[in-house]
Amino acid sequence: MKIIAIVVLYNDNTEEAAYNVMMLARQVDKVCLVDNSADACPERFKDIGNAVYLPQYQNKGIAAAQNVGLRYAFEQGADYVLFADPDSTTPEQAVDMLSETYQRLVGQGYNVGGVGSVARNKMTQQMYPLRSNLLRELPELNVKEVTYTMNSISLYPTQLFKDVGLMDESLFIDGVDCEFCWRAATRGFRFLLDNNVVIDHVLGMGTKTIGGKARAMTPPFRMYYQYRNFLWLCRRDYVPRKWLLENGRNYIVKALYYPLMVAPRWRYLKNICRGIAAGVRLQGKNS
C-alpha cells in the first residue's frame, strides 16, 4: 500500500514547516511539496530524503496546487494520498491509524471517501466545533461522520479523485475541501473523522468571540474569496442547506463587524464588496 502526502506551501520557508514536513515524511512513502511561492526554497527540505519539491513560482491557489500533487501521485502509482498543511504537526502513528480506520470501515460496508483528523485550536487547546459539518456520531466505531474533511491530515484513496474529478481550481482557496467532499457525496461516498487522531490547528489568524460565538479571524485578502465562493456555491444543488444557512449568517455578521471593528477596515470593506460583486457576476466551474 503506497501513500503519498501532498503539502501545499506558500511562503513557508520556516523551521516549523520543515519540522512538520519531516515528521510527516516518517509516516508515508513520499511527500510531494507543491510550492505556490514566487521564490522557490528547496534548501529548507533538502535533508528529507523521501520529499519531492515542485515549485510553481506563483500563487496558483490551493486547489491547483493540490491537483499538481494529485497528478504526481497518479504517476507514482499511489494507492492513497494524504493532504496536510505545513503548519500542522502530524501526531505519531496518525497515518497508520487513519489507514486502519479506513480499512475497518470499508470492511464493514461503508463507502468511504476519506478519513480525517479531529482539529484542536493550537492556541486555546479547545476542540473546534463541527456545527453544520457534523452528520452523526458513531461511538461504536469511534468516528464522526461529517459532510467534509479538512485538508489537514486527511487520507483518501487515489481512485476517489479518478471517479469524482480533481479539485475545483476556480475556487482558488476557500471552500475547496468542502466542495470536493460534497461533490463526492453525490456519488455515495461518505467522510469520517477518526477520534483517535487529534491535530493542533489554527484557522485563519486565530479566533475571537463575536456575538457570543468563537469565530475564526480572517485576513483581508481571504474575504474576497469567501464571499465570492459562498455566492458561487449557493448555486450548486449538492451544497448542504445547513452549511449555506450557517455561513450566510456568519457572512452577514462579518460584513458588519470587520469594516467597523477590525483594522485595516477599508481593506476589509473593499474585499467584501469585490467578493460579492464577483460572486453575483460570475460562476465557478468544477474541474
PASEBA-1860 file (N, C-alpha, C; in nm, 3 decimals):
! residues 287
1> MKIIAIVV> 0.085/-0.120/0.000/0.000/0.000/0.000/0.089/0.125/0.000 ~ 0.077/0.206/-0.102/0.162/0.324/-0.118/0.085/0.451/-0.087 ~ 0.139/0.530/0.007/0.075/0.655/0.048/0.168/0.771/0.017 ~ 0.116/0.868/-0.057/0.191/0.990/-0.086/0.119/1.107/-0.020 ~ 0.192/1.183/0.060/0.136/1.302/0.124/0.154/1.421/0.031 ~ 0.053/1.507/0.026/0.058/1.629/-0.055/0.050/1.749/0.038 ~ 0.152/1.833/0.033/0.158/1.953/0.118/0.173/2.074/0.027 ~ 0.083/2.168/0.039/0.090/2.292/-0.040/0.161/2.398/0.045
9> LYNDNTEE> 0.265/2.454/-0.012/0.343/2.559/0.056/0.312/2.695/-0.005 ~ 0.316/2.796/0.081/0.306/2.933/0.031/0.382/3.022/0.129 ~ 0.500/3.063/0.090/0.588/3.143/0.177/0.611/3.073/0.311 ~ 0.633/2.943/0.304/0.654/2.863/0.425/0.800/2.825/0.443 ~ 0.889/2.919/0.420/1.031/2.894/0.439/1.066/2.914/0.587 ~ 1.011/2.824/0.671/1.025/2.837/0.816/1.073/2.706/0.877 ~ 1.130/2.715/0.995/1.172/2.596/1.069/1.051/2.509/1.104 ~ 0.939/2.573/1.137/0.819/2.497/1.173/0.771/2.412/1.056
17> AAYNVMML> 0.768/2.471/0.937/0.723/2.395/0.819/0.817/2.279/0.791 ~ 0.948/2.302/0.800/1.045/2.196/0.775/1.029/2.083/0.876 ~ 1.007/2.120/1.003/0.988/2.018/1.107/0.862/1.937/1.082 ~ 0.752/2.006/1.049/0.625/1.935/1.027/0.633/1.842/0.905 ~ 0.701/1.887/0.800/0.718/1.801/0.683/0.803/1.680/0.718 ~ 0.907/1.700/0.797/0.993/1.589/0.838/0.915/1.487/0.920 ~ 0.831/1.533/1.013/0.751/1.441/1.095/0.652/1.364/1.009 ~ 0.596/1.432/0.908/0.502/1.367/0.818/0.573/1.264/0.730
25> ARQVDKVC> 0.692/1.300/0.682/0.766/1.212/0.590/0.799/1.077/0.652 ~ 0.811/1.072/0.783/0.842/0.946/0.852/0.726/0.847/0.847 ~ 0.607/0.896/0.814/0.489/0.811/0.820/0.431/0.774/0.684 ~ 0.491/0.826/0.576/0.438/0.799/0.441/0.552/0.754/0.351 ~ 0.516/0.706/0.233/0.619/0.663/0.138/0.691/0.782/0.074 ~ 0.616/0.888/0.048/0.677/1.006/-0.014/0.593/1.128/0.020 ~ 0.661/1.244/0.030/0.591/1.372/0.049/0.610/1.455/-0.076 ~ 0.500/1.499/-0.135/0.502/1.586/-0.252/0.477/1.729/-0.204
33> LVDNSADA> 0.579/1.813/-0.216/0.569/1.953/-0.173/0.544/2.040/-0.294 ~ 0.425/2.098/-0.301/0.390/2.186/-0.413/0.395/2.329/-0.360 ~ 0.491/2.407/-0.412/0.517/2.539/-0.357/0.458/2.648/-0.446 ~ 0.361/2.720/-0.393/0.296/2.830/-0.465/0.367/2.964/-0.446 ~ 0.482/2.964/-0.378/0.555/3.088/-0.353/0.619/3.139/-0.481 ~ 0.639/3.270/-0.488/0.707/3.329/-0.604/0.853/3.286/-0.609 ~ 0.914/3.270/-0.491/1.054/3.230/-0.483/1.062/3.088/-0.426 ~ 1.132/3.001/-0.496/1.147/2.863/-0.451/1.245/2.856/-0.332
41> CPERFKDI> 1.222/2.760/-0.242/1.313/2.741/-0.128/1.335/2.592/-0.103 ~ 1.388/2.518/-0.199/1.407/2.374/-0.180/1.509/2.340/-0.072 ~ 1.599/2.434/-0.040/1.703/2.406/0.058/1.646/2.371/0.195 ~ 1.532/2.427/0.226/1.471/2.403/0.358/1.435/2.257/0.377 ~ 1.410/2.187/0.268/1.362/2.049/0.279/1.461/1.947/0.220 ~ 1.585/1.990/0.195/1.682/1.905/0.125/1.723/1.782/0.205 ~ 1.709/1.785/0.337/1.750/1.671/0.419/1.641/1.566/0.434 ~ 1.525/1.590/0.375/1.414/1.494/0.382/1.421/1.406/0.257
49> GNAVYLPQ> 1.473/1.286/0.275/1.508/1.201/0.161/1.391/1.158/0.074 ~ 1.273/1.144/0.131/1.158/1.098/0.052/1.063/1.211/0.016 ~ 1.117/1.335/0.006/1.036/1.450/-0.034/1.070/1.490/-0.176 ~ 0.968/1.521/-0.255/0.989/1.577/-0.389/0.932/1.718/-0.388 ~ 1.009/1.812/-0.441/0.974/1.954/-0.434/0.935/2.004/-0.573 ~ 0.811/2.056/-0.585/0.759/2.101/-0.713/0.724/2.249/-0.705 ~ 0.816/2.339/-0.738/0.787/2.483/-0.731/0.698/2.527/-0.846 ~ 0.605/2.618/-0.817/0.514/2.672/-0.917/0.549/2.816/-0.956
57> YQNKGIAA> 0.629/2.883/-0.872/0.678/3.019/-0.897/0.567/3.124/-0.905 ~ 0.449/3.089/-0.859/0.339/3.184/-0.849/0.229/3.121/-0.764 ~ 0.142/3.204/-0.711/0.033/3.152/-0.629/-0.083/3.111/-0.719 ~ -0.092/2.982/-0.745/-0.198/2.929/-0.831/-0.323/2.892/-0.752 ~ -0.317/2.909/-0.619/-0.428/2.869/-0.535/-0.410/2.727/-0.485 ~ -0.474/2.697/-0.372/-0.455/2.565/-0.311/-0.513/2.454/-0.397 ~ -0.624/2.479/-0.466/-0.686/2.374/-0.547/-0.594/2.332/-0.662 ~ -0.538/2.430/-0.734/-0.449/2.399/-0.846/-0.323/2.328/-0.796
65> AQNVGLRY> -0.271/2.372/-0.682/-0.151/2.308/-0.627/-0.181/2.164/-0.585 ~ -0.296/2.142/-0.524/-0.332/2.005/-0.487/-0.348/1.918/-0.611 ~ -0.399/1.974/-0.718/-0.414/1.897/-0.841/-0.278/1.859/-0.899 ~ -0.180/1.948/-0.885/-0.043/1.913/-0.926/0.005/1.793/-0.845 ~ -0.019/1.796/-0.714/0.020/1.684/-0.629/-0.055/1.557/-0.661 ~ -0.184/1.569/-0.691/-0.264/1.451/-0.725/-0.215/1.386/-0.854 ~ -0.184/1.468/-0.953/-0.135/1.411/-1.080/-0.001/1.341/-1.057 ~ 0.082/1.398/-0.970/0.208/1.332/-0.937/0.182/1.198/-0.869
73> AFEQGADY> 0.087/1.196/-0.776/0.053/1.071/-0.706/0.001/0.966/-0.804 ~ -0.078/1.008/-0.901/-0.127/0.914/-1.003/-0.009/0.854/-1.080 ~ 0.086/0.940/-1.121/0.201/0.894/-1.198/0.286/0.795/-1.118 ~ 0.291/0.816/-0.986/0.373/0.730/-0.899/0.300/0.603/-0.857 ~ 0.176/0.588/-0.897/0.100/0.468/-0.863/0.060/0.460/-0.717 ~ 0.036/0.576/-0.654/-0.004/0.577/-0.513/-0.144/0.518/-0.496 ~ -0.162/0.444/-0.388/-0.294/0.390/-0.354/-0.377/0.492/-0.278 ~ -0.307/0.575/-0.198/-0.374/0.676/-0.116/-0.295/0.805/-0.121
81> VLFADPDS> -0.365/0.916/-0.100/-0.299/1.044/-0.079/-0.343/1.097/0.058 ~ -0.254/1.171/0.119/-0.283/1.234/0.248/-0.256/1.382/0.233 ~ -0.360/1.464/0.249/-0.341/1.609/0.246/-0.297/1.657/0.383 ~ -0.200/1.747/0.385/-0.151/1.801/0.511/-0.111/1.947/0.491 ~ -0.117/2.025/0.599/-0.075/2.164/0.597/0.065/2.176/0.658 ~ 0.145/2.273/0.612/0.279/2.289/0.669/0.279/2.342/0.812 ~ 0.165/2.394/0.859/0.161/2.447/0.995/0.094/2.351/1.094 ~ 0.068/2.228/1.051/0.008/2.128/1.140/0.105/2.010/1.155
89> TTPEQAVD> 0.133/1.975/1.279/0.222/1.862/1.306/0.143/1.732/1.304 ~ 0.194/1.633/1.232/0.128/1.503/1.225/0.159/1.423/1.351 ~ 0.058/1.386/1.430/0.085/1.307/1.551/0.148/1.172/1.518 ~ 0.220/1.116/1.615/0.281/0.984/1.598/0.175/0.881/1.559 ~ 0.206/0.799/1.460/0.120/0.690/1.415/-0.012/0.737/1.353 ~ -0.024/0.868/1.325/-0.151/0.919/1.273/-0.188/0.855/1.140 ~ -0.092/0.844/1.050/-0.123/0.790/0.917/-0.164/0.644/0.927 ~ -0.095/0.568/1.012/-0.132/0.427/1.033/-0.273/0.416/1.089
97> MLSETYQR> -0.306/0.504/1.184/-0.439/0.498/1.245/-0.547/0.534/1.144 ~ -0.523/0.637/1.062/-0.621/0.674/0.961/-0.639/0.561/0.859 ~ -0.528/0.499/0.822/-0.535/0.389/0.726/-0.610/0.269/0.783 ~ -0.583/0.236/0.909/-0.652/0.124/0.974/-0.802/0.152/0.986 ~ -0.837/0.278/1.020/-0.978/0.315/1.032/-1.046/0.306/0.896 ~ -0.978/0.353/0.793/-1.034/0.344/0.658/-1.063/0.199/0.621 ~ -0.964/0.111/0.642/-0.981/-0.029/0.605/-1.091/-0.095/0.689 ~ -1.100/-0.059/0.815/-1.202/-0.117/0.903/-1.343/-0.076/0.858
105> LVGQGYNV> -1.359/0.051/0.823/-1.490/0.099/0.779/-1.530/0.037/0.645 ~ -1.436/0.028/0.553/-1.463/-0.037/0.425/-1.503/-0.182/0.446 ~ -1.433/-0.248/0.539/-1.464/-0.388/0.569/-1.603/-0.407/0.626 ~ -1.657/-0.300/0.687/-1.792/-0.307/0.743/-1.897/-0.254/0.645 ~ -1.856/-0.231/0.522/-1.953/-0.195/0.419/-1.971/-0.047/0.394 ~ -1.892/0.038/0.457/-1.903/0.183/0.434/-1.834/0.219/0.302 ~ -1.899/0.303/0.224/-1.840/0.354/0.101/-1.760/0.479/0.138 ~ -1.638/0.459/0.185/-1.561/0.566/0.246/-1.489/0.648/0.139
113> GGVGSVAR> -1.514/0.778/0.141/-1.440/0.869/0.054/-1.310/0.912/0.117 ~ -1.311/0.936/0.247/-1.192/0.979/0.316/-1.209/0.976/0.466 ~ -1.095/0.967/0.536/-1.094/0.969/0.682/-0.999/1.079/0.726 ~ -1.050/1.170/0.809/-0.970/1.283/0.851/-0.944/1.285/1.000 ~ -0.867/1.384/1.041/-0.833/1.403/1.182/-0.931/1.499/1.248 ~ -0.930/1.503/1.380/-1.010/1.596/1.458/-0.921/1.714/1.494 ~ -0.970/1.836/1.470/-0.887/1.955/1.489/-0.909/2.020/1.625 ~ -0.796/2.058/1.686/-0.797/2.129/1.814/-0.728/2.264/1.794
121> NKMTQQMY> -0.784/2.368/1.854/-0.726/2.501/1.844/-0.588/2.503/1.910 ~ -0.486/2.533/1.831/-0.349/2.529/1.881/-0.327/2.630/1.994 ~ -0.402/2.741/1.992/-0.381/2.847/2.091/-0.458/2.821/2.220 ~ -0.583/2.774/2.207/-0.667/2.757/2.326/-0.676/2.613/2.374 ~ -0.633/2.518/2.290/-0.643/2.374/2.318/-0.788/2.327/2.330 ~ -0.880/2.406/2.277/-1.020/2.366/2.271/-1.048/2.301/2.135 ~ -1.136/2.201/2.133/-1.171/2.136/2.008/-1.253/2.232/1.922 ~ -1.224/2.236/1.794/-1.305/2.318/1.704/-1.444/2.256/1.690
129> PLRSNLLR> -1.549/2.334/1.706/-1.684/2.279/1.690/-1.713/2.245/1.545 ~ -1.785/2.135/1.524/-1.815/2.092/1.387/-1.941/2.158/1.331 ~ -2.032/2.197/1.419/-2.155/2.265/1.381/-2.224/2.195/1.264 ~ -2.249/2.268/1.156/-2.328/2.211/1.046/-2.255/2.100/0.972 ~ -2.126/2.084/0.996/-2.050/1.979/0.928/-2.081/1.840/0.982 ~ -2.122/1.832/1.108/-2.146/1.702/1.170/-2.277/1.640/1.123 ~ -2.268/1.517/1.074/-2.388/1.443/1.035/-2.435/1.354/1.149 ~ -2.342/1.278/1.206/-2.378/1.187/1.316/-2.253/1.138/1.388
137> ELPELNVK> -2.270/1.108/1.516/-2.167/1.041/1.594/-2.182/0.890/1.577 ~ -2.070/0.822/1.563/-2.071/0.676/1.555/-1.978/0.623/1.665 ~ -2.023/0.630/1.793/-1.934/0.595/1.905/-1.886/0.451/1.903 ~ -1.966/0.361/1.847/-1.924/0.222/1.843/-1.803/0.202/1.751 ~ -1.783/0.296/1.659/-1.667/0.291/1.568/-1.562/0.396/1.604 ~ -1.592/0.476/1.705/-1.503/0.585/1.749/-1.473/0.684/1.637 ~ -1.575/0.714/1.556/-1.560/0.811/1.448/-1.683/0.902/1.446 ~ -1.669/1.013/1.375/-1.781/1.103/1.346/-1.799/1.106/1.195
145> EVTYTMNS> -1.925/1.100/1.151/-1.950/1.118/1.009/-1.978/1.265/0.984 ~ -1.911/1.322/0.883/-1.920/1.464/0.853/-1.951/1.485/0.705 ~ -1.988/1.607/0.671/-2.015/1.636/0.530/-1.886/1.659/0.453 ~ -1.779/1.699/0.523/-1.650/1.716/0.456/-1.536/1.700/0.557 ~ -1.420/1.663/0.506/-1.298/1.656/0.586/-1.207/1.772/0.547 ~ -1.129/1.821/0.642/-1.036/1.930/0.615/-0.918/1.880/0.534 ~ -0.846/1.975/0.474/-0.725/1.938/0.402/-0.614/1.891/0.495 ~ -0.622/1.926/0.621/-0.512/1.898/0.712/-0.521/1.758/0.772
153> ISLYPTQL> -0.426/1.672/0.739/-0.413/1.535/0.788/-0.541/1.455/0.761 ~ -0.569/1.437/0.633/-0.684/1.357/0.590/-0.639/1.262/0.479 ~ -0.689/1.138/0.486/-0.647/1.031/0.396/-0.758/0.996/0.298 ~ -0.721/0.982/0.169/-0.818/0.950/0.065/-0.757/0.847/-0.031 ~ -0.838/0.756/-0.083/-0.788/0.667/-0.190/-0.773/0.747/-0.319 ~ -0.668/0.723/-0.393/-0.648/0.798/-0.518/-0.760/0.771/-0.618 ~ -0.820/0.653/-0.609/-0.928/0.619/-0.701/-1.045/0.715/-0.687 ~ -1.063/0.773/-0.568/-1.173/0.867/-0.544/-1.166/0.984/-0.641
161> FKDVGLMD> -1.045/1.036/-0.663/-1.029/1.154/-0.749/-1.043/1.117/-0.896 ~ -1.015/0.992/-0.930/-1.037/0.946/-1.066/-1.186/0.929/-1.094 ~ -1.260/0.892/-0.989/-1.405/0.874/-1.004/-1.481/1.006/-1.002 ~ -1.442/1.096/-0.912/-1.518/1.219/-0.887/-1.463/1.338/-0.965 ~ -1.334/1.338/-0.992/-1.269/1.453/-1.055/-1.174/1.519/-0.958 ~ -1.097/1.614/-1.006/-0.998/1.683/-0.924/-1.062/1.800/-0.848 ~ -0.979/1.873/-0.776/-1.025/1.988/-0.700/-1.069/2.100/-0.795 ~ -1.166/2.178/-0.752/-1.221/2.286/-0.833/-1.128/2.407/-0.826
169> ESLFIDGV> -1.049/2.426/-0.931/-0.948/2.531/-0.929/-1.008/2.671/-0.935 ~ -1.131/2.683/-0.982/-1.194/2.815/-0.990/-1.217/2.875/-0.850 ~ -1.228/2.789/-0.749/-1.249/2.839/-0.612/-1.123/2.899/-0.553 ~ -1.007/2.858/-0.603/-0.876/2.910/-0.565/-0.835/2.866/-0.424 ~ -0.910/2.909/-0.320/-0.866/2.874/-0.185/-0.981/2.836/-0.093 ~ -1.078/2.922/-0.071/-1.180/2.894/0.030/-1.287/2.798/-0.021 ~ -1.319/2.698/0.063/-1.424/2.603/0.031/-1.382/2.489/-0.060 ~ -1.253/2.479/-0.090/-1.205/2.377/-0.184/-1.228/2.236/-0.129
177> DCEFCWRA> -1.189/2.214/-0.004/-1.205/2.081/0.056/-1.354/2.047/0.073 ~ -1.434/2.146/0.114/-1.578/2.123/0.131/-1.642/2.083/0.000 ~ -1.618/2.163/-0.103/-1.683/2.140/-0.232/-1.652/2.002/-0.287 ~ -1.526/1.960/-0.276/-1.491/1.829/-0.330/-1.569/1.718/-0.258 ~ -1.573/1.724/-0.126/-1.643/1.620/-0.049/-1.792/1.620/-0.079 ~ -1.852/1.738/-0.092/-1.995/1.744/-0.124/-2.021/1.686/-0.263 ~ -1.931/1.714/-0.355/-1.946/1.659/-0.490/-1.932/1.507/-0.487 ~ -1.837/1.458/-0.407/-1.819/1.313/-0.395/-1.939/1.247/-0.328
185> ATRGFRFL> -2.003/1.318/-0.235/-2.119/1.263/-0.165/-2.235/1.235/-0.259 ~ -2.242/1.309/-0.370/-2.349/1.284/-0.467/-2.332/1.149/-0.533 ~ -2.213/1.091/-0.522/-2.186/0.958/-0.577/-2.185/0.851/-0.468 ~ -2.232/0.889/-0.350/-2.247/0.793/-0.242/-2.129/0.778/-0.149 ~ -2.025/0.859/-0.165/-1.909/0.848/-0.077/-1.937/0.917/0.057 ~ -1.880/0.860/0.164/-1.900/0.912/0.298/-1.765/0.953/0.358 ~ -1.768/1.055/0.443/-1.645/1.110/0.501/-1.655/1.108/0.653 ~ -1.545/1.069/0.714/-1.546/1.047/0.859/-1.422/1.105/0.925
193> LDNNVVID> -1.434/1.132/1.054/-1.322/1.179/1.135/-1.287/1.073/1.237 ~ -1.160/1.043/1.249/-1.111/0.945/1.346/-1.086/1.016/1.479 ~ -1.162/0.983/1.581/-1.149/1.050/1.710/-1.013/1.028/1.776 ~ -0.940/0.926/1.731/-0.809/0.897/1.789/-0.698/0.987/1.733 ~ -0.725/1.053/1.622/-0.622/1.136/1.559/-0.659/1.283/1.578 ~ -0.588/1.349/1.669/-0.616/1.489/1.704/-0.496/1.574/1.666 ~ -0.521/1.678/1.586/-0.412/1.768/1.546/-0.437/1.907/1.603 ~ -0.327/1.978/1.629/-0.335/2.118/1.669/-0.332/2.203/1.543
201> HVLGMGTK> -0.430/2.291/1.531/-0.450/2.364/1.406/-0.497/2.506/1.438 ~ -0.469/2.598/1.348/-0.517/2.736/1.364/-0.593/2.775/1.238 ~ -0.719/2.813/1.254/-0.798/2.861/1.142/-0.776/3.010/1.126 ~ -0.741/3.053/1.003/-0.721/3.195/0.978/-0.611/3.253/1.065 ~ -0.644/3.365/1.131/-0.547/3.433/1.219/-0.578/3.406/1.365 ~ -0.644/3.294/1.394/-0.685/3.266/1.531/-0.833/3.293/1.548 ~ -0.882/3.284/1.671/-1.025/3.302/1.697/-1.051/3.420/1.789 ~ -1.174/3.474/1.778/-1.217/3.584/1.862/-1.367/3.568/1.884
209> TIGGKARA> -1.415/3.602/2.003/-1.556/3.589/2.033/-1.633/3.708/1.977 ~ -1.726/3.678/1.885/-1.809/3.781/1.823/-1.954/3.737/1.836 ~ -2.035/3.820/1.900/-2.176/3.785/1.917/-2.195/3.660/2.001 ~ -2.107/3.639/2.099/-2.117/3.525/2.187/-2.069/3.394/2.127 ~ -2.010/3.399/2.007/-1.963/3.278/1.941/-1.817/3.295/1.898 ~ -1.735/3.192/1.922/-1.596/3.196/1.880/-1.589/3.182/1.728 ~ -1.524/3.279/1.664/-1.515/3.279/1.519/-1.370/3.293/1.476 ~ -1.334/3.223/1.368/-1.200/3.234/1.314/-1.184/3.372/1.250
217> MTPPFRMY> -1.072/3.439/1.281/-1.045/3.571/1.225/-0.981/3.555/1.087 ~ -1.031/3.629/0.992/-0.993/3.613/0.852/-0.905/3.729/0.807 ~ -0.793/3.702/0.738/-0.713/3.812/0.683/-0.789/3.880/0.570 ~ -0.758/4.007/0.542/-0.837/4.084/0.443/-0.848/4.018/0.306 ~ -0.738/3.965/0.251/-0.745/3.913/0.114/-0.837/3.792/0.103 ~ -0.855/3.717/0.213/-0.941/3.599/0.208/-1.088/3.636/0.199 ~ -1.122/3.757/0.242/-1.262/3.799/0.237/-1.318/3.793/0.095 ~ -1.236/3.834/-0.001/-1.280/3.831/-0.141/-1.322/3.689/-0.180
225> YQYRNFLW> -1.238/3.591/-0.151/-1.267/3.453/-0.190/-1.382/3.395/-0.109 ~ -1.392/3.430/0.018/-1.501/3.376/0.099/-1.637/3.420/0.047 ~ -1.653/3.548/0.021/-1.783/3.599/-0.024/-1.811/3.554/-0.167 ~ -1.710/3.563/-0.255/-1.731/3.519/-0.392/-1.768/3.372/-0.399 ~ -1.691/3.288/-0.328/-1.713/3.143/-0.335/-1.845/3.103/-0.270 ~ -1.882/3.172/-0.164/-2.010/3.141/-0.100/-2.124/3.163/-0.200 ~ -2.121/3.273/-0.271/-2.226/3.301/-0.369/-2.222/3.203/-0.485 ~ -2.104/3.162/-0.526/-2.094/3.058/-0.629/-2.154/2.927/-0.580
233> LCRRDYVP> -2.117/2.889/-0.457/-2.163/2.760/-0.405/-2.314/2.760/-0.379 ~ -2.371/2.876/-0.355/-2.516/2.884/-0.337/-2.591/2.829/-0.459 ~ -2.528/2.832/-0.575/-2.594/2.791/-0.699/-2.580/2.642/-0.728 ~ -2.508/2.571/-0.643/-2.484/2.429/-0.669/-2.576/2.345/-0.580 ~ -2.652/2.259/-0.642/-2.758/2.190/-0.569/-2.706/2.083/-0.473 ~ -2.577/2.049/-0.478/-2.524/1.947/-0.388/-2.465/2.005/-0.259 ~ -2.466/2.138/-0.246/-2.413/2.201/-0.125/-2.517/2.193/-0.014 ~ -2.480/2.142/0.106/-2.578/2.125/0.214/-2.645/2.257/0.256
241> RKWLLENG> -2.774/2.251/0.272/-2.851/2.370/0.310/-2.808/2.422/0.447 ~ -2.776/2.330/0.539/-2.732/2.372/0.673/-2.606/2.456/0.665 ~ -2.514/2.417/0.578/-2.389/2.493/0.561/-2.419/2.631/0.504 ~ -2.508/2.637/0.406/-2.543/2.765/0.345/-2.606/2.860/0.447 ~ -2.696/2.806/0.531/-2.763/2.891/0.629/-2.665/2.940/0.735 ~ -2.581/2.849/0.785/-2.485/2.888/0.889/-2.386/2.990/0.837 ~ -2.330/2.964/0.720/-2.230/3.056/0.666/-2.292/3.185/0.616 ~ -2.416/3.178/0.567/-2.485/3.301/0.529/-2.497/3.396/0.647
249> RNYIVKAL> -2.535/3.340/0.763/-2.542/3.423/0.885/-2.405/3.478/0.923 ~ -2.303/3.391/0.914/-2.167/3.434/0.950/-2.119/3.548/0.862 ~ -2.149/3.540/0.732/-2.100/3.643/0.641/-2.175/3.774/0.658 ~ -2.300/3.767/0.701/-2.371/3.891/0.734/-2.305/3.959/0.853 ~ -2.271/3.879/0.955/-2.203/3.934/1.074/-2.067/3.991/1.035 ~ -1.992/3.918/0.953/-1.860/3.965/0.911/-1.869/4.095/0.833 ~ -1.969/4.106/0.746/-1.984/4.226/0.665/-2.010/4.350/0.750 ~ -2.069/4.330/0.867/-2.094/4.441/0.959/-1.977/4.464/1.054
257> YYPLMVAP> -1.919/4.354/1.102/-1.818/4.362/1.208/-1.682/4.407/1.157 ~ -1.630/4.341/1.054/-1.493/4.368/1.012/-1.471/4.512/0.965 ~ -1.556/4.568/0.877/-1.530/4.706/0.832/-1.543/4.810/0.943 ~ -1.613/4.774/1.051/-1.631/4.869/1.161/-1.531/4.851/1.274 ~ -1.488/4.726/1.298/-1.415/4.695/1.420/-1.273/4.640/1.401 ~ -1.239/4.596/1.280/-1.110/4.529/1.261/-1.027/4.605/1.158 ~ -0.905/4.644/1.197/-0.813/4.709/1.104/-0.744/4.603/1.017 ~ -0.716/4.640/0.891/-0.746/4.765/0.818/-0.890/4.765/0.765
265> RWRYLKNI> -0.975/4.850/0.819/-1.118/4.848/0.792/-1.150/4.867/0.644 ~ -1.082/4.963/0.580/-1.114/4.992/0.440/-1.081/4.871/0.352 ~ -0.971/4.803/0.382/-0.933/4.687/0.301/-1.034/4.574/0.317 ~ -1.082/4.555/0.440/-1.187/4.453/0.462/-1.312/4.488/0.382 ~ -1.356/4.612/0.391/-1.477/4.652/0.321/-1.460/4.636/0.170 ~ -1.345/4.678/0.120/-1.320/4.669/-0.024/-1.325/4.525/-0.073 ~ -1.261/4.432/0.000/-1.257/4.294/-0.043/-1.392/4.224/-0.029 ~ -1.469/4.262/0.073/-1.604/4.207/0.085/-1.689/4.250/-0.034
273> CRGIAAGV> -1.683/4.378/-0.068/-1.762/4.428/-0.181/-1.716/4.366/-0.313 ~ -1.586/4.352/-0.331/-1.534/4.289/-0.452/-1.579/4.144/-0.462 ~ -1.577/4.073/-0.349/-1.618/3.933/-0.348/-1.765/3.917/-0.382 ~ -1.849/4.004/-0.325/-1.993/3.998/-0.354/-2.018/4.026/-0.502 ~ -1.951/4.128/-0.555/-1.970/4.164/-0.696/-1.928/4.049/-0.788 ~ -1.814/3.987/-0.757/-1.766/3.876/-0.840/-1.857/3.754/-0.826 ~ -1.908/3.733/-0.706/-1.995/3.619/-0.682/-2.127/3.630/-0.755 ~ -2.178/3.750/-0.765/-2.304/3.772/-0.837/-2.282/3.766/-0.988
281> RLQGKNS> -2.166/3.814/-1.031/-2.141/3.831/-1.175/-2.094/3.702/-1.242 ~ -2.016/3.623/-1.171/-1.950/3.508/-1.232/-1.991/3.378/-1.165 ~ -1.956/3.269/-1.229/-1.988/3.136/-1.174/-1.868/3.047/-1.190 ~ -1.821/2.990/-1.077/-1.710/2.897/-1.084/-1.752/2.766/-1.149 ~ -1.654/2.693/-1.198/-1.681/2.565/-1.265/-1.601/2.454/-1.198 ~ -1.660/2.335/-1.195/-1.588/2.221/-1.144/-1.476/2.181/-1.238 ~ -1.368/2.123/-1.180/-1.259/2.072/-1.262/-1.306/1.948/-1.337
END
